[in-house]
């Protein structure tokens, strides 16, 4: 992965066989808050996982995938819920 940083480990996140995100492991870097070292940063999000603003980090890639699945499920539930008549 080329993120213009020392980060080299990354994963593609798929939900229902659709690419919904990319996470990269944050490596040790003196310019970064030490609490971020080793966490997984959401580098890109697509479709139902697209976010406006803010950076998300996760303890593991599995946590990132769980977030993505929940986000897709939330959108699916909202799409299927009956709309209220005025």
Residue frames as qw, qx, qy, qz and C-alpha x, y, z in Angstrom:
[[0.000, 0.888, 0.459, 0.000, 0.00, 0.00, 0.00],
 [0.423, 0.184, -0.016, 0.887, 1.33, 3.45, -0.80],
 [0.219, -0.852, -0.475, 0.015, -0.19, 5.93, 1.64],
 [0.270, 0.745, -0.174, 0.584, 2.76, 8.37, 1.54],
 [0.514, -0.687, 0.368, -0.360, 3.59, 7.22, 5.07],
 [0.005, 0.429, -0.901, 0.068, 5.53, 4.35, 6.64],
 [0.729, 0.071, 0.499, -0.464, 2.28, 2.35, 6.81],
 [0.195, 0.358, -0.809, -0.424, 2.64, -0.84, 4.77],
 [0.075, 0.199, 0.974, -0.074, 0.02, -3.29, 6.00],
 [0.419, 0.132, -0.002, -0.899, -3.48, -2.95, 4.64],
 [0.264, 0.258, 0.929, -0.033, -6.73, -4.78, 4.04],
 [0.304, -0.153, -0.439, -0.832, -9.62, -4.39, 1.68],
 [0.335, 0.149, 0.721, -0.588, -13.01, -4.60, 3.40],
 [0.303, -0.099, -0.708, -0.630, -15.75, -6.46, 1.54],
 [0.414, 0.177, 0.657, -0.605, -19.40, -6.74, 2.58],
 [0.712, 0.475, 0.442, -0.268, -21.72, -8.87, 0.45],
 [0.729, 0.182, 0.430, 0.501, -18.90, -9.24, -2.09],
 [0.261, 0.887, 0.149, 0.349, -18.69, -5.45, -2.54],
 [0.540, 0.084, -0.281, 0.789, -15.60, -3.38, -1.71],
 [0.264, -0.880, -0.363, -0.157, -16.65, -0.95, 1.01],
 [0.287, -0.938, 0.192, -0.026, -13.35, 0.19, 2.49],
 [0.727, 0.379, -0.389, 0.420, -9.59, 0.10, 2.87],
 [0.571, -0.816, 0.083, -0.021, -7.78, 0.06, 6.21],
 [0.610, 0.521, -0.433, 0.411, -4.05, 0.51, 6.87],
 [0.739, -0.505, -0.300, 0.330, -2.07, -0.24, 10.03],
 [0.007, 0.961, -0.152, 0.231, -0.57, 2.89, 11.54],
 [0.810, 0.098, -0.332, 0.474, 3.14, 2.33, 12.10],
 [0.507, -0.655, -0.164, 0.536, 5.33, 4.02, 14.71],
 [0.403, 0.587, 0.154, 0.685, 6.09, 7.55, 13.65],
 [0.363, -0.221, -0.409, 0.808, 7.42, 10.31, 15.90],
 [0.135, -0.112, -0.129, -0.976, 4.97, 12.87, 14.47],
 [0.564, -0.354, -0.562, -0.490, 1.94, 10.79, 15.48],
 [0.598, -0.487, 0.328, -0.546, 0.17, 10.39, 18.79],
 [0.035, 0.323, -0.942, 0.088, 1.57, 7.19, 20.32],
 [0.551, 0.147, 0.661, -0.487, -1.96, 5.98, 21.08],
 [0.717, 0.526, -0.077, -0.451, -2.50, 5.57, 17.32],
 [0.140, 0.526, -0.825, -0.151, 0.53, 3.33, 16.76],
 [0.092, -0.029, 0.995, -0.034, -0.60, -0.16, 15.77],
 [0.476, 0.459, 0.524, -0.537, -4.22, 0.86, 15.18],
 [0.366, 0.286, 0.734, 0.496, -5.98, 0.45, 11.83],
 [0.135, 0.459, 0.061, -0.876, -7.05, 3.61, 10.03],
 [0.556, 0.601, 0.574, -0.015, -9.93, 3.74, 7.57],
 [0.305, -0.285, 0.381, 0.825, -8.07, 5.15, 4.56],
 [0.292, 0.042, -0.466, -0.834, -11.00, 5.01, 2.15],
 [0.366, 0.285, 0.800, -0.379, -14.68, 4.11, 2.34],
 [0.153, 0.021, -0.631, -0.761, -17.07, 3.45, -0.51],
 [0.389, -0.370, -0.738, -0.409, -20.78, 3.09, -1.11],
 [0.570, -0.688, -0.363, -0.265, -22.81, 2.68, 2.06],
 [0.729, -0.438, -0.213, 0.481, -19.66, 3.04, 4.19],
 [0.362, 0.514, 0.041, 0.777, -18.69, 6.40, 2.72],
 [0.401, -0.701, -0.402, 0.431, -18.16, 8.99, 5.46],
 [0.228, 0.823, 0.044, 0.519, -17.95, 12.73, 5.35],
 [0.108, -0.774, 0.365, -0.506, -15.22, 14.06, 7.65],
 [0.676, -0.545, 0.417, -0.269, -13.47, 12.57, 10.62],
 [0.418, 0.434, -0.798, -0.019, -10.92, 9.80, 10.78],
 [0.895, -0.313, 0.061, -0.312, -11.85, 6.40, 12.13],
 [0.231, 0.495, -0.828, 0.130, -9.37, 4.01, 13.69],
 [0.914, -0.218, -0.145, -0.310, -9.90, 0.47, 14.90],
 [0.563, -0.588, 0.580, -0.041, -7.99, -1.91, 17.17],
 [0.505, -0.096, 0.817, 0.261, -8.04, -4.69, 14.55],
 [0.195, 0.092, -0.614, -0.759, -9.03, -5.20, 10.91],
 [0.185, -0.377, -0.906, -0.057, -11.84, -7.43, 12.21],
 [0.035, -0.590, -0.478, 0.650, -13.21, -4.46, 14.19],
 [0.129, 0.368, -0.300, -0.870, -13.13, -2.39, 11.00],
 [0.221, -0.104, -0.844, -0.478, -15.01, -5.08, 9.10],
 [0.128, -0.499, -0.806, 0.293, -17.58, -5.34, 11.91],
 [0.062, 0.533, 0.156, -0.829, -18.12, -1.55, 11.67],
 [0.188, 0.205, -0.579, -0.766, -18.58, -1.86, 7.88],
 [0.193, -0.284, -0.922, -0.179, -21.09, -4.71, 8.21],
 [0.066, -0.571, -0.625, 0.528, -23.08, -2.76, 10.81],
 [0.095, 0.450, -0.115, -0.880, -23.09, 0.32, 8.58],
 [0.241, 0.021, -0.752, -0.613, -24.38, -1.65, 5.58],
 [0.188, -0.400, -0.892, 0.095, -26.98, -3.41, 7.76],
 [0.003, 0.526, 0.397, -0.752, -28.16, -0.05, 9.16],
 [0.222, 0.316, -0.351, -0.853, -28.67, 1.34, 5.67],
 [0.254, -0.112, -0.889, -0.365, -30.46, -1.82, 4.58],
 [0.114, -0.481, -0.788, 0.368, -32.83, -1.68, 7.58],
 [0.099, 0.509, 0.146, -0.842, -33.57, 2.00, 6.91],
 [0.221, 0.177, -0.614, -0.736, -34.26, 1.23, 3.25],
 [0.298, -0.224, -0.902, -0.217, -36.71, -1.52, 4.15],
 [0.018, -0.370, -0.670, 0.643, -38.53, 0.26, 6.97],
 [0.144, 0.713, 0.634, 0.264, -42.00, 1.55, 6.08],
 [0.160, 0.214, -0.041, 0.963, -42.18, 5.29, 5.59],
 [0.019, 0.488, 0.654, -0.578, -44.55, 7.27, 7.77],
 [0.132, 0.637, 0.559, 0.514, -47.50, 8.90, 6.09],
 [0.095, 0.046, -0.224, 0.969, -48.00, 12.58, 6.80]]
